[in-house]
Amino acid sequence: MNLFIGCSSHEELDEKYKENTRKIVSEIAKIKNINLIIGTANDDSGLMGIAYHEFRKNRKKIHGITLEQYKDLPPLEMDEVTTVKTTMDRCKNIYQKSDAILFLPGALGTYSEIFSFLTELVEKNDNKLIILYNKDFFFTPIIQNLHNLYKQKFISKEISEYCIIESVEKEVISLLKNYIEINKKEG
């Protein structure tokens, strides 16, 4: 199974975000039959870098999807790299190549991916697993805004009908393991 982990690539984050990411991703990277899709091929900083290094340490396949403008930067060790022209192309490739999607804390890029992937999920009527890891209530503002859109009838479903909102590490791990098992039986 290919798992995209969307998160920040900034280094100057509060240490709690790095520690939370290290803790959950180190467990995810140990799951059998799970590989990483990541939105870079040459940046191992921030939370994204933690995800990259944990999957590399566990000898998992890593597929980086990066922008053409970064092609001259030193590459990370990847099993596969896709280079695209725009961030929209990057989002499209990430969504298509991912079986499941996990969002950890991030900023504009992460928010853009959340909304793009939720829209794609609805438009395609996909059953793709999307998880917002709401540790320390990081995504609560987004969740509240989407709930307000639902209440005011701008969207037809609650956010919880589009994705899973989870704040407990063990539950995220369990969701991913179960998703792999279900897809193994169906596939």
Backbone torsions as a table, in degrees:
resi	resn	phi	psi	omega
1	MET	NA	137.8	177.3
2	ASN	-98.4	120.7	-179.3
3	LEU	-110.6	123.3	171.1
4	PHE	-90.2	131.3	173.2
5	ILE	-112.6	112.7	177.8
6	GLY	-96.3	127.8	-176.9
7	CYS	-168.5	178.7	-177.1
8	SER	-73.7	146.9	172.7
9	SER	-110.1	9.8	179.9
10	HIS	-81.6	139.2	-180.0
11	GLU	-82.3	-31.0	-170.3
12	GLU	-81.4	39.0	-179.2
13	LEU	-90.5	156.2	172.3
14	ASP	-56.6	137.2	-176.5
15	GLU	-57.0	-28.1	-179.4
16	LYS	-61.2	-35.0	178.9
17	TYR	-68.9	-38.7	178.0
18	LYS	-66.1	-44.4	-179.8
19	GLU	-64.8	-44.5	177.7
20	ASN	-60.9	-41.2	179.6
21	THR	-66.2	-46.8	179.3
22	ARG	-57.4	-43.0	-177.0
23	LYS	-64.6	-50.0	-176.5
24	ILE	-74.1	-41.3	-176.7
25	VAL	-70.4	-32.4	177.8
26	SER	-62.5	-33.9	177.1
27	GLU	-76.1	-41.1	179.0
28	ILE	-62.0	-42.3	-177.3
29	ALA	-64.7	-17.1	178.3
30	LYS	-87.2	-11.5	-178.9
31	ILE	-65.5	134.9	179.0
32	LYS	-67.8	142.4	176.3
33	ASN	64.1	36.1	176.5
34	ILE	-126.7	132.6	178.8
35	ASN	-125.3	164.5	-173.9
36	LEU	-106.9	132.3	165.8
37	ILE	-106.7	130.6	-177.1
38	ILE	-137.0	146.2	-174.2
39	GLY	-84.6	37.6	177.0
40	THR	-158.5	164.9	171.9
41	ALA	-135.2	4.7	-175.3
42	ASN	-153.0	20.0	179.9
43	ASP	-134.0	112.5	180.0
44	ASP	-112.7	40.2	179.4
45	SER	-104.1	166.7	176.8
46	GLY	62.0	-155.1	-178.8
47	LEU	-66.7	-34.5	177.9
48	MET	-61.1	-39.6	178.1
49	GLY	-65.8	-37.2	176.7
50	ILE	-61.8	-45.8	179.0
51	ALA	-60.5	-47.3	179.4
52	TYR	-55.6	-51.0	-175.6
53	HIS	-67.5	-35.4	178.0
54	GLU	-66.2	-41.7	178.9
55	PHE	-69.7	-38.2	177.8
56	ARG	-63.8	-44.0	179.7
57	LYS	-59.4	-33.7	-179.7
58	ASN	-92.6	11.8	175.7
59	ARG	56.2	41.4	177.4
60	LYS	-94.0	155.0	176.6
61	LYS	-71.3	140.5	178.9
62	ILE	-129.3	127.1	177.4
63	HIS	-115.0	114.3	178.3
64	GLY	-95.2	136.7	176.4
65	ILE	-120.0	113.5	-170.5
66	THR	-128.1	166.9	179.4
67	LEU	-88.9	144.8	179.1
68	GLU	-55.0	-33.9	-177.6
69	GLN	-63.7	-15.8	179.7
70	TYR	-102.3	8.4	-173.1
71	LYS	-62.7	-23.1	-178.8
72	ASP	-89.2	-5.1	176.7
73	LEU	-76.2	153.0	179.1
74	PRO	-59.6	130.2	-177.7
75	PRO	-78.8	150.3	170.0
76	LEU	-82.6	163.0	176.1
77	GLU	-74.8	112.9	-177.2
78	MET	-129.3	153.1	174.3
79	ASP	-81.2	-30.0	179.8
80	GLU	-153.3	145.4	177.5
81	VAL	-133.8	134.1	172.0
82	THR	-116.2	128.3	178.6
83	THR	-109.5	129.4	-178.4
84	VAL	-127.4	166.8	-176.1
85	LYS	-84.4	-39.4	-172.0
86	THR	-126.6	162.9	176.6
87	THR	-64.9	-30.4	176.6
88	MET	-65.1	-41.8	176.3
89	ASP	-63.6	-38.4	179.0
90	ARG	-62.0	-47.5	178.8
91	CYS	-58.5	-45.1	-179.3
92	LYS	-60.1	-46.6	179.6
93	ASN	-63.5	-43.7	179.5
94	ILE	-59.7	-48.3	-178.1
95	TYR	-60.7	-45.3	-177.9
96	GLN	-65.5	-36.8	-175.0
97	LYS	-87.1	-9.7	-176.4
98	SER	-97.6	136.6	172.8
99	ASP	-88.2	-32.1	179.0
100	ALA	-141.9	156.9	-175.5
101	ILE	-134.1	131.9	177.8
102	LEU	-125.1	126.0	176.6
103	PHE	-105.3	125.7	172.7
104	LEU	-108.6	173.6	-177.5
105	PRO	-54.0	139.1	179.2
106	GLY	-163.9	-174.6	-176.0
107	ALA	-119.1	-133.2	-173.3
108	LEU	-57.4	-46.2	179.7
109	GLY	-61.5	-43.0	179.3
110	THR	-66.0	-44.7	178.6
111	TYR	-61.3	-42.5	178.2
112	SER	-59.4	-44.3	179.3
113	GLU	-64.6	-41.4	179.3
114	ILE	-57.0	-53.0	-176.4
115	PHE	-68.1	-37.9	177.3
116	SER	-63.1	-44.9	-176.4
117	PHE	-71.9	-37.5	176.3
118	LEU	-64.0	-41.3	178.2
119	THR	-63.4	-44.9	179.2
120	GLU	-62.4	-42.7	178.7
121	LEU	-57.6	-45.9	-179.3
122	VAL	-67.7	-47.5	-176.7
123	GLU	-63.4	-38.3	-178.7
124	LYS	-89.7	-8.2	-175.6
125	ASN	54.7	43.0	-179.8
126	ASP	-77.3	160.7	172.5
127	ASN	-108.3	23.5	-177.9
128	LYS	-62.9	136.4	178.9
129	LEU	-77.3	120.9	174.8
130	ILE	-123.5	125.8	-178.9
131	ILE	-120.9	130.1	169.1
132	LEU	-99.6	114.0	178.2
133	TYR	-83.8	99.0	-171.0
134	ASN	-92.9	39.7	176.8
135	LYS	-58.9	134.1	-179.2
136	ASP	57.5	26.6	175.0
137	PHE	62.5	27.5	-175.9
138	PHE	-57.3	-43.5	-176.1
139	PHE	-92.8	4.3	-178.3
140	THR	-55.1	-41.5	177.3
141	PRO	-58.3	-41.3	177.4
142	ILE	-64.5	-45.6	-179.1
143	ILE	-59.5	-44.2	178.8
144	GLN	-63.9	-41.8	178.7
145	ASN	-63.5	-42.1	178.9
146	LEU	-68.2	-34.5	175.2
147	HIS	-63.3	-41.4	177.5
148	ASN	-63.6	-39.2	176.4
149	LEU	-61.3	-39.2	177.9
150	TYR	-66.1	-47.4	-179.6
151	LYS	-59.5	-35.2	-178.9
152	GLN	-91.0	8.0	174.6
153	LYS	66.7	27.0	172.7
154	PHE	-80.1	-27.0	173.9
155	ILE	-127.9	155.5	-171.3
156	SER	-91.6	-10.4	-178.2
157	LYS	-135.6	155.3	172.5
158	GLU	-68.2	153.1	178.5
159	ILE	-55.1	-35.4	-178.5
160	SER	-67.0	-13.3	175.5
161	GLU	-87.2	-13.4	178.7
162	TYR	-98.4	-34.6	-175.7
163	CYS	-149.0	172.0	178.3
164	ILE	-102.1	130.3	177.6
165	ILE	-106.2	119.0	-175.0
166	GLU	-140.0	139.3	179.7
167	SER	-118.9	2.5	-179.0
168	VAL	-109.2	121.0	-177.1
169	GLU	-53.0	-48.7	-178.3
170	LYS	-59.7	-33.9	179.4
171	GLU	-70.0	-38.3	177.1
172	VAL	-62.8	-45.3	179.0
173	ILE	-59.7	-45.7	179.7
174	SER	-62.5	-42.9	178.1
175	LEU	-59.4	-44.7	-179.5
176	LEU	-66.2	-44.2	178.5
177	LYS	-61.2	-44.3	178.6
178	ASN	-64.0	-39.8	179.3
179	TYR	-63.3	-40.8	176.9
180	ILE	-62.3	-46.1	-179.2
181	GLU	-61.8	-45.6	-179.8
182	ILE	-61.7	-45.1	-178.6
183	ASN	-71.1	-28.3	176.1
184	LYS	-66.7	-40.7	-179.9
185	LYS	-69.2	-38.7	-179.1
186	GLU	-76.8	-30.7	-175.0
187	GLY	-91.2	NA	NA
